[in-house]
Amino acid sequence: MSLRTTTDTGLVELLLQKNDSALKELVRRYEKVLLGFVNRKLNNKELSEEIVQDVFIELFEALRGFRNTASLKTYLFTIAKYKTIDTFRKKKIKKILFSALPPYILERLKTVLLDEELDKKELQEKIEGVFEKLPNDYRLIIRLKYI
């Protein structure tokens, strides 16, 4: 039986059995529609892709508790909707916070944030070096969880 013809309920059962092919089928089936849904709201492709990845990660973390009271598609879109709302909230909070600060403090923050960006780049290079040394299975698991 092909996974393309498997129902969502069947996919969930296979995912609980840690079936890699079911994972690929789930992503194939829902990634594009979720990306379109989120991107229509945010109009930012990179941020939308990040949110869709978060949606899949949250699904995997909650999979054991999935009870089929709603369809898998509804469940995924609900997660995407709330993650998108959270993104708007975070942007609004930042905007309010930074608009209330005096200009001289903002200038100092820019300097500090610039230093942080340089530190982040160094850290990213070190992490990528460690990733290259890991076996493929471990690398995939860590990427799915954190990236």
CYANA upper distance limits for C-alpha pairs under 8 A (distance plus 0.5 A):
  1 MET  CA      5 THR  CA      7.98
  1 MET  CA      6 THR  CA      8.23
  2 SER  CA      6 THR  CA      7.27
  3 LEU  CA     11 LEU  CA      8.28
  3 LEU  CA     21 SER  CA      8.20
  3 LEU  CA     22 ALA  CA      7.35
  3 LEU  CA     25 GLU  CA      7.20
  4 ARG  CA     25 GLU  CA      7.40
  6 THR  CA     10 GLY  CA      6.34
  6 THR  CA     11 LEU  CA      6.96
  7 THR  CA     11 LEU  CA      6.76
  8 ASP  CA     12 VAL  CA      6.72
  8 ASP  CA     71 SER  CA      8.13
  8 ASP  CA     72 LEU  CA      6.72
  9 THR  CA     13 GLU  CA      6.87
  9 THR  CA     68 ASN  CA      7.85
  9 THR  CA     72 LEU  CA      8.15
 10 GLY  CA     14 LEU  CA      6.74
 11 LEU  CA     15 LEU  CA      6.54
 11 LEU  CA     22 ALA  CA      6.31
 11 LEU  CA     26 LEU  CA      7.73
 12 VAL  CA     16 LEU  CA      6.70
 12 VAL  CA     63 LEU  CA      8.03
 13 GLU  CA     17 GLN  CA      7.00
 14 LEU  CA     18 LYS  CA      6.97
 14 LEU  CA     19 ASN  CA      5.95
 14 LEU  CA     22 ALA  CA      6.55
 15 LEU  CA     19 ASN  CA      5.82
 15 LEU  CA     20 ASP  CA      8.00
 15 LEU  CA     22 ALA  CA      6.40
 15 LEU  CA     23 LEU  CA      6.88
 16 LEU  CA     63 LEU  CA      7.78
 16 LEU  CA     64 ARG  CA      7.62
 19 ASN  CA     23 LEU  CA      7.16
 20 ASP  CA     24 LYS  CA      6.91
 21 SER  CA     25 GLU  CA      6.66
 22 ALA  CA     26 LEU  CA      6.56
 23 LEU  CA     27 VAL  CA      6.81
 24 LYS  CA     28 ARG  CA      6.54
 25 GLU  CA     29 ARG  CA      6.42
 26 LEU  CA     30 TYR  CA      6.70
 26 LEU  CA     31 GLU  CA      8.45
 27 VAL  CA     31 GLU  CA      5.66
 27 VAL  CA     56 PHE  CA      8.49
 28 ARG  CA     32 LYS  CA      8.13
 30 TYR  CA     34 LEU  CA      6.51
 30 TYR  CA     73 LYS  CA      8.15
 31 GLU  CA     35 LEU  CA      6.49
 31 GLU  CA     52 VAL  CA      7.60
 32 LYS  CA     36 GLY  CA      6.63
 33 VAL  CA     37 PHE  CA      6.63
 34 LEU  CA     38 VAL  CA      6.66
 34 LEU  CA     52 VAL  CA      6.98
 34 LEU  CA     76 LEU  CA      8.41
 34 LEU  CA     77 PHE  CA      7.32
 34 LEU  CA     80 ALA  CA      7.75
 35 LEU  CA     39 ASN  CA      6.35
 35 LEU  CA     48 SER  CA      6.62
 35 LEU  CA     49 GLU  CA      6.83
 35 LEU  CA     52 VAL  CA      6.69
 36 GLY  CA     40 ARG  CA      6.55
 37 PHE  CA     41 LYS  CA      7.43
 38 VAL  CA     42 LEU  CA      6.79
 38 VAL  CA     48 SER  CA      6.12
 38 VAL  CA     51 ILE  CA      8.21
 38 VAL  CA     52 VAL  CA      8.16
 38 VAL  CA     80 ALA  CA      7.34
 38 VAL  CA     81 LYS  CA      7.95
 38 VAL  CA     84 THR  CA      7.22
 39 ASN  CA     43 ASN  CA      5.41
 39 ASN  CA     44 ASN  CA      6.51
 39 ASN  CA     45 LYS  CA      6.56
 39 ASN  CA     48 SER  CA      5.82
 41 LYS  CA     84 THR  CA      8.11
 42 LEU  CA     47 LEU  CA      8.29
 42 LEU  CA     48 SER  CA      7.46
 42 LEU  CA     84 THR  CA      8.10
 43 ASN  CA     48 SER  CA      8.38
 44 ASN  CA     48 SER  CA      6.50
 45 LYS  CA     49 GLU  CA      6.61
 46 GLU  CA     50 GLU  CA      6.84
 47 LEU  CA     51 ILE  CA      6.75
 48 SER  CA     52 VAL  CA      6.70
 49 GLU  CA     53 GLN  CA      6.78
 50 GLU  CA     54 ASP  CA      6.79
 51 ILE  CA     55 VAL  CA      6.66
 51 ILE  CA     80 ALA  CA      7.57
 51 ILE  CA     83 LYS  CA      7.15
 51 ILE  CA     84 THR  CA      7.78
 52 VAL  CA     56 PHE  CA      6.97
 52 VAL  CA     80 ALA  CA      7.31
 53 GLN  CA     57 ILE  CA      6.80
 53 GLN  CA    144 LEU  CA      8.48
 54 ASP  CA     58 GLU  CA      6.52
 55 VAL  CA     59 LEU  CA      6.66
 55 VAL  CA     76 LEU  CA      7.23
 55 VAL  CA     79 ILE  CA      6.47
 55 VAL  CA     80 ALA  CA      6.36
 55 VAL  CA     83 LYS  CA      8.13
 56 PHE  CA     60 PHE  CA      6.75
 56 PHE  CA     76 LEU  CA      8.23
 57 ILE  CA     61 GLU  CA      6.76
 57 ILE  CA    144 LEU  CA      7.47
 57 ILE  CA    145 LYS  CA      7.09
 58 GLU  CA     62 ALA  CA      6.67
 58 GLU  CA     79 ILE  CA      8.33
 59 LEU  CA     63 LEU  CA      6.14
 59 LEU  CA     76 LEU  CA      7.72
 62 ALA  CA     66 PHE  CA      7.04
 68 ASN  CA     72 LEU  CA      7.70
 70 ALA  CA     74 THR  CA      6.76
 70 ALA  CA     75 TYR  CA      7.03
 71 SER  CA     75 TYR  CA      6.75
 72 LEU  CA     76 LEU  CA      6.64
 73 LYS  CA     77 PHE  CA      6.65
 74 THR  CA     78 THR  CA      6.51
 75 TYR  CA     79 ILE  CA      6.87
 76 LEU  CA     80 ALA  CA      6.72
 77 PHE  CA     81 LYS  CA      6.50
 78 THR  CA     82 TYR  CA      6.85
 79 ILE  CA     83 LYS  CA      6.64
 80 ALA  CA     84 THR  CA      6.58
 81 LYS  CA     85 ILE  CA      6.77
 82 TYR  CA     86 ASP  CA      6.62
 83 LYS  CA     87 THR  CA      6.81
 84 THR  CA     88 PHE  CA      6.99
 85 ILE  CA     89 ARG  CA      6.78
 86 ASP  CA     90 LYS  CA      6.70
 87 THR  CA     91 LYS  CA      6.78
 88 PHE  CA     92 LYS  CA      6.64
 89 ARG  CA     93 ILE  CA      6.62
 90 LYS  CA     94 LYS  CA      6.72
 91 LYS  CA     95 LYS  CA      6.64
 92 LYS  CA     96 ILE  CA      6.64
 93 ILE  CA     97 LEU  CA      6.50
 94 LYS  CA     98 PHE  CA      6.49
 95 LYS  CA     99 SER  CA      6.47
 96 ILE  CA    100 ALA  CA      6.82
 97 LEU  CA    101 LEU  CA      7.22
 98 PHE  CA    106 LEU  CA      7.93
101 LEU  CA    105 ILE  CA      7.08
101 LEU  CA    106 LEU  CA      7.22
102 PRO  CA    106 LEU  CA      7.09
103 PRO  CA    107 GLU  CA      6.83
104 TYR  CA    108 ARG  CA      6.99
105 ILE  CA    109 LEU  CA      6.67
106 LEU  CA    110 LYS  CA      6.73
107 GLU  CA    111 THR  CA      7.14
108 ARG  CA    112 VAL  CA      6.92
109 LEU  CA    113 LEU  CA      6.43
110 LYS  CA    114 LEU  CA      6.51
111 THR  CA    115 ASP  CA      6.94
112 VAL  CA    116 GLU  CA      6.80
113 LEU  CA    117 GLU  CA      6.71
114 LEU  CA    118 LEU  CA      7.05
115 ASP  CA    119 ASP  CA      6.86
116 GLU  CA    120 LYS  CA      6.54
117 GLU  CA    121 LYS  CA      6.72
118 LEU  CA    122 GLU  CA      6.98
119 ASP  CA    123 LEU  CA      6.68
120 LYS  CA    124 GLN  CA      6.47
121 LYS  CA    125 GLU  CA      6.79
122 GLU  CA    126 LYS  CA      6.91
123 LEU  CA    127 ILE  CA      6.65
124 GLN  CA    128 GLU  CA      6.60
125 GLU  CA    129 GLY  CA      6.77
126 LYS  CA    130 VAL  CA      6.92
127 ILE  CA    131 PHE  CA      6.66
128 GLU  CA    132 GLU  CA      6.82
129 GLY  CA    133 LYS  CA      7.36
130 VAL  CA    134 LEU  CA      7.21
131 PHE  CA    139 ARG  CA      6.73
134 LEU  CA    138 TYR  CA      6.83
134 LEU  CA    139 ARG  CA      6.44
135 PRO  CA    139 ARG  CA      6.73
136 ASN  CA    140 LEU  CA      6.63
137 ASP  CA    141 ILE  CA      6.84
138 TYR  CA    142 ILE  CA      6.69
139 ARG  CA    143 ARG  CA      6.62
140 LEU  CA    144 LEU  CA      6.63
141 ILE  CA    145 LYS  CA      6.71
142 ILE  CA    146 TYR  CA      6.44
142 ILE  CA    147 ILE  CA      7.93
143 ARG  CA    147 ILE  CA      5.26
